[in-house]
Amino acid sequence: MSAILSADDLNDFINPGVACIKPVETLPKQQPIEDGNPYEVTTEEKIQASQPPPPAQISLTDCLACSGCVTSAEAVLSHSEVLDTLDRHAEIKVAGDGSSVVGQDDGKIFVATVSPQTRASLAATYKVSEREAGHVINQLLSGPYGLRSGGIHGSGFNWVVDTNVMREVALVSAADEAQLALETPSDDLKRPVLTSACPGWICYAEKTHPYILPHLSKLKSPQALTGTLLKSVLSKKLGVRPDQIWHMAIMPCFDKKLEASRAELTSHTWHGQEGDAVRDVDCVITARELLMLAESRNISFPCLPRTPLPKHMRPAFPDPHINDFLFGRRSNKRFADKDTTNTVGTSGGYLHHILQTQQRRNPESSIRTQRGRNSDVVEYSLVSPNGEILFKAARYYGFRNIQNLVRKLRPARPSRMPGAASTAMRKGRARKPGGVEAGGGTDGQDYAYVEVMACPGGCTNGGGQIKIGDVLTLRQVGGTGVENGSTEQEILPMQREWLGLVDEAYWSAEDSGKEDEDVRGPDGDGDVDMHNGDDCGPHDDDNVIDGIDRRKVHQMLQHWSEITSVELDKLVCTTYRAVESNVGKNGGEASEVEKVSALAVAAGGGW
C-alpha cells in the first residue's frame, strides 16, 4: 500500500456498479421499411417517431444495498408517505380494553415499532436519556400534541412497540437454531450460521455470493417479527383485514426499507388470503426522517413532553398474554457493566446471547476473546477447563471485513493437478484459510456462529442515524426544548466521538418497569402473569439466560401460533433466494448493456 493512502481513507460501503442496472426486457420496435430499400439510412427522426418504450421500473427489491442511486434516494421516500396515509385514512379507534374497534370501512389501525438505536441517536442529539427520547417519540406518534393535533382526520398510532421485546424472541430462537446446526447440520442450515437481521448484508449475499445462502439464519429480524405479530394477532382478535392494519417501523438504517419490501415478508406467508399480498411492515423511516415528519406538521420535536402517555391514551392489546409480553416490565440485566456491553455490541446481541447459552450448557467453561485485524472483527472461543475449544464464534462488521469472511466460506475449487482429488478425499476435507473449514469441522476450530452487520461499528452507526453535522442545527431548533441550551460556540465532537456518545445513550436504557406504575392487563390495570422481567427468577435458573426467560418466550411463541392457527415456522422463519443478473453478460441477440445503449440512442442520447 502506498504511504500516501491510509486504511482510514477507504470507504467501507459498497460502491455502485453496473450490476445495479435492472435488466431491460423491452426494446423499441423498429419501424418497417416502407419501400423495401435495404440501403436506406434510418434517421434519428424516424426512430423518435416510433412508439416510445415503457420506462424501466426500478423498485427497492432491485436494489443492491450499495451507495448508489436507489439507496441515496431512499431518504426522501418515507416521511411523506406517513403523512399521506394518515390524511387518506381515518383512524380505526380501539377500545381501552382492546376488545373492540370503532371506525370506517376504509379506515386503518395505525401501529409503530421503534428501535433502541433510533432512540439513542435522538437522545444523544438532544442531550436526554434514552428513556426520555422514547417518551418523546410516543408523544409525537400517539399523544395529543403530536400527529393527532393536525392532519385531515387527526389520526395517530394506537400502539408504539419497542423492538427490544421481539428481539428477545429473536435471541432465544437464534440460540435454538445455533444448537440445532451443531447437533444436526443439514444442506438447508450449514455451519457456521450467519445472522440475517441486517438487510444490507442479505442483499449483498443474495446478489453476489449465493453459496452463502445455506449458512444464513432462517429467522426473521425483530422488525419483521414485530410486523408479523402485530398484523396476525390484530387481524384475528379484532376481526379486521390485514390491509386495514398499517405498520410503520422506525429504524437506524435505510436498508430496512429493502427488508420491508421483500416478497417473503408479506401476509401470504401466514394469512393465506386471496388477492394482493399485504406487507408485514408498510413503511420504514429513520431518526432523521422522524424529525422531518414532525417538522412537516409544524411540531417542535424537542418541545414535546418527556413523560409517558396518559393511561387513557394507551389501549390494551387485544390478547392479554401478548399485551403483557409487549408492554410488561422487563429488566435489562445484561447491560449491567462495560465489559458486558462491549461483548453484546449495538446490533442486538445475537452473538453474546448464543455464547451465554452455550456457556450455560457447559457450566465450567470460560469465554476467551481475540481481536482480529481491526475493532470490527472479534473472535470468541468457549473453552473447557482442560483447554478444549467447545464452541467458536466471531463478529464481522463492515463490508471490508465481510468480504474476507465470504472468501473463507467459498467452496473449494477442484484442483486440475493429477491426483489432487484423490489426495483430498484421503485427507477428508481441505481446511479453509483463516480458521474456517469447508463443510464445517467437528474439532471445534471453525466458527459455529458469526454475527454479521454491514455497518462498521454496528447498528448505532446506521445510515439513517443523525449525523454530527446536523446536531448543532437541530439543537438550536426548539429553543428551551434542549437541556443546557446550545450556542453557536458549542464545540461538537468528531464523528467517531459522536458515535461513542450514541453508544453511551444506547446502553443507558433503564429498567422499563420504573417508567409506569401500571402494567396494562385485559381490564386496563394489574399484571398478567405471562412475561414479567422482574419475576424471571435468579440467574441460576436454567430457563433464565442473559436476563431473558427462555421458557416464557417459548410459551409466548406457542400461544401466538395457537391463537392465529398458523404454524410457528411460518410466523418466525423466512427464506432467501439467489438473485442473478445478466447485466453486462453476452448472450442472445444482444447483451443487457447493448440494450440499454439502444434505448439511450432511441431517446436521443447515447454512450
C-alpha positions, 0 to 999 in steps of 0.5 A, spaced: 500 500 500 502 506 498 504 511 504 500 516 501 493 512 502 491 510 509 486 504 511 482 510 514 481 513 507 477 507 504 470 507 504 467 501 507 460 501 503 459 498 497 460 502 491 455 502 485 456 498 479 453 496 473 450 490 476 445 495 479 442 496 472 435 492 472 435 488 466 431 491 460 426 486 457 423 491 452 426 494 446 423 499 441 420 496 435 423 498 429 419 501 424 418 497 417 421 499 411 416 502 407 419 501 400 423 495 401 430 499 400 435 495 404 440 501 403 436 506 406 439 510 412 434 510 418 434 517 421 434 519 428 427 522 426 424 516 424 426 512 430 423 518 435 417 517 431 416 510 433 412 508 439 416 510 445 418 504 450 415 503 457 420 506 462 424 501 466 421 500 473 426 500 478 423 498 485 427 497 492 427 489 491 432 491 485 436 494 489 443 492 491 444 495 498 450 499 495 451 507 495 448 508 489 442 511 486 436 507 489 439 507 496 441 515 496 434 516 494 431 512 499 431 518 504 426 522 501 421 516 500 418 515 507 416 521 511 411 523 506 408 517 505 406 517 513 403 523 512 399 521 506 396 515 509 394 518 515 390 524 511 387 518 506 385 514 512 381 515 518 383 512 524 380 505 526 379 507 534 380 501 539 377 500 545 381 501 552 380 494 553 382 492 546 376 488 545 373 492 540 374 497 534 370 503 532 371 506 525 370 506 517 370 501 512 376 504 509 379 506 515 386 503 518 389 501 525 395 505 525 401 501 529 409 503 530 415 499 532 421 503 534 428 501 535 433 502 541 438 505 536 433 510 533 432 512 540 439 513 542 441 517 536 435 522 538 437 522 545 444 523 544 442 529 539 438 532 544 442 531 550 436 526 554 436 519 556 434 514 552 428 513 556 426 520 555 427 520 547 422 514 547 417 518 551 418 523 546 417 519 540 410 516 543 408 523 544 409 525 537 406 518 534 400 517 539 399 523 544 395 529 543 400 534 541 403 530 536 400 527 529 393 527 532 393 535 533 393 536 525 392 532 519 385 531 515 382 526 520 387 527 526 389 520 526 395 517 530 398 510 532 394 506 537 400 502 539 408 504 539 412 497 540 419 497 542 423 492 538 427 490 544 421 485 546 421 481 539 428 481 539 428 477 545 424 472 541 429 473 536 435 471 541 432 465 544 430 462 537 437 464 534 440 460 540 435 454 538 437 454 531 445 455 533 444 448 537 440 445 532 446 446 526 451 443 531 447 437 533 444 436 526 447 440 520 443 439 514 444 442 506 438 447 508 442 450 515 450 449 514 455 451 519 457 456 521 450 460 521 450 467 519 445 472 522 440 475 517 437 481 521 441 486 517 438 487 510 444 490 507 448 484 508 442 479 505 442 483 499 449 483 498 449 475 499 443 474 495 446 478 489 453 476 489 455 470 493 449 465 493 453 459 496 452 463 502 445 462 502 445 455 506 449 458 512 444 464 513 439 464 519 432 462 517 429 467 522 426 473 521 429 480 524 425 483 530 422 488 525 419 483 521 417 479 527 414 485 530 410 486 523 408 479 523 405 479 530 402 485 530 398 484 523 396 476 525 394 477 532 390 484 530 387 481 524 384 475 528 382 478 535 379 484 532 376 481 526 379 486 521 383 485 514 390 485 514 390 491 509 386 495 514 392 494 519 398 499 517 405 498 520 410 503 520 417 501 523 422 506 525 429 504 524 437 506 524 438 504 517 435 505 510 436 498 508 430 496 512 426 499 507 429 493 502 427 488 508 420 491 508 419 490 501 421 483 500 416 478 497 417 473 503 415 478 508 408 479 506 401 476 509 401 470 504 406 467 508 401 466 514 394 469 512 393 465 506 388 470 503 386 471 496 388 477 492 394 482 493 399 480 498 399 485 504 406 487 507 408 485 514 411 492 515 408 498 510 413 503 511 420 504 514 423 511 516 429 513 520 431 518 526 432 523 521 426 522 517 422 522 524 424 529 525 422 531 518 415 528 519 414 532 525 417 538 522 412 537 516 406 538 521 409 544 524 411 540 531 417 542 535 420 535 536 424 537 542 418 541 545 414 535 546 413 532 553 418 527 556 413 523 560 409 517 558 402 517 555 396 518 559 393 511 561 387 513 557 391 514 551 394 507 551 389 501 549 390 494 551 392 489 546 387 485 544 390 478 547 392 479 554 398 474 554 401 478 548 399 485 551 403 483 557 409 480 553 409 487 549 408 492 554 410 488 561 416 490 565 422 487 563 429 488 566 435 489 562 440 485 566 445 484 561 447 491 560 449 491 567 457 493 566 462 495 560 465 489 559 458 486 558 456 491 553 462 491 549 461 483 548 453 484 546 455 490 541 449 495 538 446 490 533 442 486 538 446 481 541 445 475 537 452 473 538 453 474 546 446 471 547 448 464 543 455 464 547 451 465 554 447 459 552 452 455 550 456 457 556 450 455 560 450 448 557 457 447 559 457 450 566 465 450 567 467 453 561 470 460 560 469 465 554 476 467 551 476 473 546 481 475 540 481 481 536 482 480 529 485 485 524 481 491 526 475 493 532 470 490 527 472 483 527 472 479 534 473 472 535 470 468 541 472 461 543 468 457 549 473 453 552 473 447 557 477 447 563 482 442 560 483 447 554 478 444 549 475 449 544 467 447 545 464 452 541 467 458 536 464 464 534 466 471 531 463 478 529 464 481 522 462 488 521 463 492 515 463 490 508 471 490 508 471 485 513 465 481 510 468 480 504 474 476 507 469 472 511 465 470 504 472 468 501 473 463 507 466 460 506 467 459 498 467 452 496 473 449 494 475 449 487 477 442 484 484 442 483 486 440 475 493 437 478 493 429 477 491 426 483 489 432 487 482 429 488 484 423 490 489 426 495 483 430 498 478 425 499 484 421 503 485 427 507 477 428 508 476 435 507 481 441 505 481 446 511 479 453 509 484 459 510 483 463 516 480 458 521 474 456 517 473 449 514 469 447 508 463 443 510 464 445 517 469 441 522 467 437 528 474 439 532 471 445 534 476 450 530 471 453 525 466 458 527 459 455 529 456 462 529 458 469 526 454 475 527 454 479 521 452 487 520 454 491 514 455 497 518 462 498 521 461 499 528 454 496 528 447 498 528 448 505 532 452 507 526 446 506 521 445 510 515 439 513 517 442 515 524 443 523 525 449 525 523 454 530 527 453 535 522 446 536 523 446 536 531 448 543 532 442 545 527 437 541 530 439 543 537 438 550 536 431 548 533 426 548 539 429 553 543 428 551 551 426 544 548 434 542 549 437 541 556 443 546 557 441 550 551 446 550 545 450 556 542 453 557 536 460 556 540 458 549 542 464 545 540 461 538 537 465 532 537 468 528 531 464 523 528 467 517 531 466 521 538 459 522 536 458 515 535 461 513 542 456 518 545 450 514 541 453 508 544 453 511 551 445 513 550 444 506 547 446 502 553 443 507 558 436 504 557 433 503 564 429 498 567 422 499 563 418 497 569 420 504 573 417 508 567 409 506 569 406 504 575 401 500 571 402 494 567 396 494 562 392 487 563 385 485 559 381 490 564 386 496 563 390 495 570 394 489 574 399 484 571 398 478 567 402 473 569 405 471 562 412 475 561 414 479 567 422 481 567 422 482 574 419 475 576 424 471 571 427 468 577 435 468 579 440 467 574 441 460 576 435 458 573 436 454 567 430 457 563 433 464 565 439 466 560 442 473 559 436 476 563 431 473 558 426 467 560 427 462 555 421 458 557 416 464 557 418 466 550 417 459 548 410 459 551 409 466 548 411 463 541 406 457 542 400 461 544 401 466 538 401 460 533 395 457 537 391 463 537 392 465 529 392 457 527 398 458 523 404 454 524 410 457 528 415 456 522 411 460 518 410 466 523 418 466 525 422 463 519 423 466 512 427 464 506 432 467 501 433 466 494 439 467 489 438 473 485 442 473 478 443 478 473 445 478 466 447 485 466 453 486 462 453 478 460 453 476 452 448 472 450 442 472 445 441 477 440 444 482 444 447 483 451 443 487 457 448 493 456 447 493 448 440 494 450 440 499 454 445 503 449 439 502 444 434 505 448 439 511 450 440 512 442 432 511 441 431 517 446 436 521 443 442 520 447 447 515 447 454 512 450 
